[in-house]
Amino acid sequence: MRSLSQSIIANNSRTTVLLGGALRVAAVVLAIIYLAPQSADYREVMIIGGALIAGVIVLGGEWGIRLGFVLWALSMAIGYRTFEVKKDLRIHPAEVLLWLLFTCVLAHRRLITENRVSLPMWVCLSMPFWLFGWWPLIAGDAEWAGMLSEFRSFVIFIPLLFVAQIVLKQKQDWRYVLTAFFLASTWIAFMGSLEYWVPSVMRLFPAFIKSAKAEAAADGFVRAQFSFWGNQSATFLCLLACPLALVLIRWWRGLLARVAIVTSAVLQLVAIYIGGFRSIWLMVVVQVAAGCFFGLRKRGLVVAALCVLVAAVGYQLIPKTEERVITTIAVLQGAPIDHSALVRQERALGAVDHIVENPLGSGWHSAGWVHSDFLQVGANLGILAALIFVGGYLFTFWKLAVTVKTASAYPRGAAGELGFPLLLSFIGVGGLLATQGVEVLPQLMLPVWFIWVMVDVWLRQRSEATELSYAYAPSNFYPAANLQ
């Protein structure tokens, strides 16, 4: 009993230190942002804030790596603020922090030896194609910057998976990292909504908001700019983060915390609505339908009611919503009538023709921006590489869906409450990869990889816990209860 008490006290102490450290660093970074002169360039803010976080990661040991991963999840809110190295090649601060975390993990050999770190099969099978995609450079007629930009968007999956497998061991690790990602998405939704209804807010952040005024699309729908983040694609993060509210509201049991989580979820739904991406609207519908199918039950009605409420209010407040819906239906029928949808259709068909003509691929950056990563990989790296990529997603989705669906038959939900929200977010991952094309920019690809990695790590821990329970534990023991 005494050793157990000491262990609990030690865990609580580490938790307090982790939270305190995160709050201190966040407070310093925010102070730099808000107290800096209005003429300050965002690069100066990022360099100072990044240096502080890097110091924590390098000097903090294992604690610094854990705290650094939480802060890395928060860095998703940086958006389009990158450093241009060359045309078609921009470095995002989150990339630098991630590689720093990976380097520090490798420097702590004990972390590697005490943890079984492995890569999914689809990644191992894809690596030769990632390397072969550089072949046009041999002929000297390829743009290396654009090739490197797309290449690194896939390679960065590896350090992210390594760091996550080592950091995410206990419930509090999952809670802090997912909460940080949820907070980053909430901030994005808040600033985007604030710009939309109070455009004058740009006067407070002249170095960070260039154009807050909403603009009408071709069909008349007035879309938010999300200028603080950089583009309407900020709502991609909301699509991925919003389902996490289902587990966060159980992990943070305080009344104020739960009210804040629900409010944040509604705010993210509002951001998705005013962002105006029709494909994202459809994905939210698919997420709600999947939630009801996989066991959301009464909560599913609540979530569906919130979505309907946001849509109804938006329909009244935002003009030309009906036209937006009509163009969406036209797209689903395969007969797009607006310019944006026609361009996307043209690019997709062009990519298909390119794949047929060059089944082995034409190298990185050869397809341009197809607005579908699955098709873009096929055009760049070949049909087999695309099949491996699509197969990797479908296999992971199937494994996750089976685990969550099977667990719903048990009173406690033996798979844990985390699997269900991850399933809904992973649906969003597939939708973004199929309909948007996120590999072209790190700020778009990293949130997608983040959710994919969370799913991989969770499934692996579930598998290891099940094996352990079969070998050592009685039948009524739930070894993965720390994730519930």
N, C-alpha and C positions, 0 to 999 in steps of 0.2 A: 504493500500500500504506500509505503514511504517513497519508494522509487517511482511509483505511478504519479504521486503528488508532485514530486520534483520534476517529472517529465512534463506534466501539465503546466506547472509554473514556468518552466523553461520555454515551452511553446508560446504561452501568453506573453512572456517577456520579448521573445523574438517578434511576435505580432505587433506589440507596442512599438518596438524599435523600427520595424518596417514601415508602419503607418506614419510614425513621427518623421522618419527620414523622407518619405514620399511627400508629406505635407510641407516640410521645410524647403525641399528643392522646388516643388511646385510654387510655393509662395515667393521664392526668390525670382523664378522665371516670370511669374505674373507681375511682380513688382517691376522687373526690367521692362516688360511690355507696356504697362500702364503709366509708369513714371518717366519713361523715355521721352525725349522731346518729340513733338509731333512730326518733325522733319526727319526723325531717325529712320534709317533704312532697315527693312526687315532682316536683311542679312546680318547686320550687327547684332540684333536681338538673338537670332538663331545661333550665331557663333558663341556668344556669351552663355546662353542657356545650354547649348550643346557641350561647351567646355565644363560647365558645372556638372551635368549628368555624366559625362565621360570620367570626371574625377571621382564621382561616387562609384562608378562601375569598376574602375581600375584599382582604386584604393580600398574599396569596401570588401574585398574578398568574396566569399560565397554570398554573404548578405548583400553586397553591392550588385552582384549579378541578378539576384532576385528582385531587388528594388529597381535595377536598371531595366528589367523586362517589363515591369509595371509602367515605368516612365516611357518606355518604348511604345507600349500600347497607347498611351496618351498622345504620343507624337503623331498619331493618325490625324489629329486635328490641324496639323500644319498645312495640309493641302498642297496647293501648287507652289509653295515657297521653296524653290529648289536653287541649286547652283549650276549655272550653265558652263559646261566644259567645252562643248562644241555644238554646232547645230545638230539637232536630233539626239543629243546626249546631255541629259541633266541629271545631277546627283541629288537625291532626296536625303535630308538629314536622318530620316528613319533607317535608310540603308546603312549609313555610316555607323549609327548606334548598334544596329543588328550585327554587323561584321565585328564591331568592337566587343560585343557580348560574346560572340562565337569565339573570338581569339582568347578572351579571358577564360572561357570554359575550357578551351584546349590547354591553357596554361595551368589550370588546376587539374592535374592528372588524376587525382583521386575522384573527381566528379565523373571522369570517363570510365575509370576502372570499376567504380561502384554502381554504375548505371549501364544497362544494356541499351545501347543506342543503335538504331537501325533505320534503314530507309525503306519506304514502300516499294513493292516490286515494280510498279509502273514507272517510278523515278529511275530505278536501275536500268530498266529496259529503254528509257528515253535518253539516257546520257550519251550513247553513241550517236544518236541523231542530233543532239545538241551540238556535239563537236563537228559532225559532218556538215552541219549547216553553215560552217565557215568556208566551205570550199570555194565560193565565188571570189574570195579575197586572194586566192592563189593567182587567178587570172588578172588581178589588179584593176578590175572594173567595178568594184563594189565599194560602198560607203561604210567604212569600218565603224563609225560612230553610231549610225542607225542599227547596224548589226549587233554591236555590243549592247545597245539599249534594250533590244528585245531578248538577247541571250541572257543578260543578267536578271531579267524579270523572271526567268525560270530557275536559274541557278540559285537565286536567293531563297528559294523554298528549302534548300538543304540546311543552311545555318539556322533558319527559323525553326525547323523541325528539331534540330539538335538541341538548341537552347530550351525549347519548350519541353522536350522529353526530360531534361535534367531539372528544370525549375518547377514544373507542375507535379509536385509529389503529394502535397497535402491539400485539404479542403480550402484552407486560407489562401494558398497560392493561386488556386483556380479563382477564388472569389475576388481577389485583388486585381488579377490580370483582366478578367472579364468585366469587372466593374470599371476599370480604367478605359477599356475599349468602349463600354456603354457611355461613360462620361464624355469621351471624345466625340461620339456620335451625337450626344445630347447638345453639346456645345455647338456643333456644326448646325444642328436643327434650330437651335435658339437664335444664333446669329443670322442664319438665312431667313428665318421668319421675321426677325426684327428689321432686317434690311427691307423686306418685302412690304411691311406695313408702316415702317418709320424710316424712309429713305434718308432722312436728315442725319441718321446715326453715323453716316460716313464722315461727318465733320469731326467726330470724336476719334476716329481711327484713319486719318488721311493716308497714313503709310501702309495701311492694311486693306482698306476698302477703296477701290477705284471707281466702281460704278454700281451703286445700290439700286438704281431705278429699275423696276420690273419692266420686261419687254414682252410684247405680244408675238406669239408664234404665227405661222402662216394661216392657221385655222382660227386665229383670234384669241386663243387661250393665253392669258397673261401669266408668264412664268417668272418665278423668282430667279435672281442672278446668282445667289450664294457667292458674292464677290469676296467675302472675307476668306472663304476656303479656296475660291478660284473658279468654280464652275458648278452648273447644276448636277454634275456627276457626284457632288458631295452626298446626294441622296443614296448613292450606292451603299455607303456606310450605314445609313439609317436602315436600309433593307436588311442588312446583315446583323445589325446590333439590336434592333427592336425586339425580336423573339427572345433575346436573352433576359428580358424583363420577367419572363415566366419563372426563371430560376432565381434571379436576383431578389425578387420579392419574397422568396422563401429563405434565402440566405441572410438577408438583412431584415430582421423581424421588428425593428422599431417602427412605431406608427409614422413618424415623420419621414423615415427612410422609405417606407412603402408608398406613402403619398407622393414623395419625390420621384420614385421609380415609375409609378403609374402616370404621373404628369409628364415625365420625360418620354415615355412610350407614346403618349398622345401627341406630344410635340414632334416626335420623329415621324409619326403618321401624317401630321400636317405638313411637315417638310417634304415628304414624299409626294403629297398631293400637289403642292405649289411648285415642286420641281418640274412637274409636267411630263416626266418620262412615262409614256404609255406602257412600255414593257415592264417597268417597275410596278405600275399599278396592277398589271396582270399577275405579277409574281406575288404581290401581297394577297391577291385573291386565292392563288394557288396555295400559299402558306396557310391561310385560314382554313381552306378546304382540307389540306393535309392534316392540320391540327385537329380538326373534328374527326377525321378518319382514324388518326393514330391515338386517340384517347383523350382529347382535351375536354370532351363532354360539356359540362355546364360552363366551364371556363371558356370553351369555344364559342358559346353563345355571347358571352361578355366581350370577347375579343372581336367577334363579328359585329356586335352592336357598336363598338367603338369605331371600327372601320366605316360602318354605314353612317354613323354620326358625323365623322370627319368629312366623308364624301357629301353628305346632305348639306352641311354647313358651307363647305367649299362651293357646292353647286349654286348656293344662294349668293355668296360673296364674290365669287370669281366669274367674270363674264366668259361666254363662249365655251363653257365646260361641255355642253351638249355636243358642240361641233367636235371637240376633242374625243369624245366617246364614239362619235360616228366614224371618225378617221381610224380609231382603234379597231372597230368592227370591220372596217374595210381591209385593214391589214390582216386580220385573222382570216378573212375570206380569201386572201391571196390576191386581192385587187386594190392595192394602195392607191389613194387619190391625192395625197399631199406630197410635196417635193421631198421632205425628209425621208419618208418611208420609201419613196421611189428610188432615192439615192442608195439607201441601205439595201434594197432589193437588187439594184444594179451591181453593187459591190459584192454581194453574196454570190450572185450568178457568175460574176466575173471570176471570183475565187474558185468556184466549182469548175469552170472552164479551164482555169489555170492548172488545177489539180489533174484534170483529165489529160491535158497536154503534157504535163510534167509530173508524172506519178512519183518520182523520186525527190521532188521539191526543187526549188530554185535558190535556196539559201536564205539565211536570216534577212529580214527587212525587204524581201523581194515582193511581197504581196501588198505592201502599203497597209492601210488601216481598213480591214474588212468589216469591222464591227461584229466579228464573231471569232473568238480565239480558237475554237475547234477548227473552223475553216481556215483561219490564218496559219495555224500550225501545219495543216495539210498542204497549203500552198507553199509554205516556206521549207518544210522539212520532209514532206512526202506523205502519201496515204498511210503507210504503216505507222509513222510517228503520230499522225492524227488519231488512228484507231487505238493506239496505246494510251494516248491522253484521254480520249473519250471513255475508253474501257476502264482507266484508272478512276475516273469520276463515278461511272456507273457502278463499278464494283464496290467502291467506298460507300456510295449511297445505299446500295442493296444491303451491305453488311450492317450499316447503321440503322436502316429501316427495320430489318429483321430483329436486331437487338432490342430496339425500342418497342416494336410491336409485341414481341414475345414477352418482354418484361411487363407489359400492361396487364397480363393475365394474373400477376401476382399482387397480393394486397399492398405491399410496400412499394412495388415497382422496383424489382431487383436491379434493373439497369441504372437506377438513380434518376433524379429529376433533371440532371444536366443533359442527358442524351436527347430528350425531347426537344428542348429549345435549339440544340445544335442541329438536329434534323431539319427544323424549319429554316435555320440560317443556311444550312448546306443546300437547301432547295434554291435559296437566293444565289448561292455561289454558282450553281449550274445555270441559272437563268442569266446571270451576268456574263459568264463565259460564252454562252450560246448567242446572246443577242446584243451585247455591248462592245466587246473587244477591249479588254483591260490591260493586255500585256504591253501595250505601247507606252504606258506611263507607270512609274513605280508607285505613285500615290494612289493609283487605281488597282494595281495588282496586289499590293501588300495586304490590304484588308481581306481580299479574297483568299490569299494564301493563309492569312491568320486563322480564318474560320476552318479552312481545310486542315490545317495543322492541329487545331483544337480537336477536331473530329478524329484524326489519326491517333493522337495521343490518348484520347479518352477510350477509343476502341481497344487500343493496346493495353491500357491499364485494366479495362474490363476483362480482357482475355486472360491476362496474368492473374487477376484476382480470382477468376473462375477456376483456373487450373490449381491455384493454391487452395481454394475451398474444397475441391474434390479430393486433394491429396491429404490435407491436414485438418479440415474443419468439419464439424457436424453439419447435417443437412439443413438445420434451421439457422445457420450462421451466414450473415451477409458481409463478405470481406470488403466490399466496395462501399460500405456505408459512409465512409469519409467524403464521398462525392455527393451524398444526398443532402 
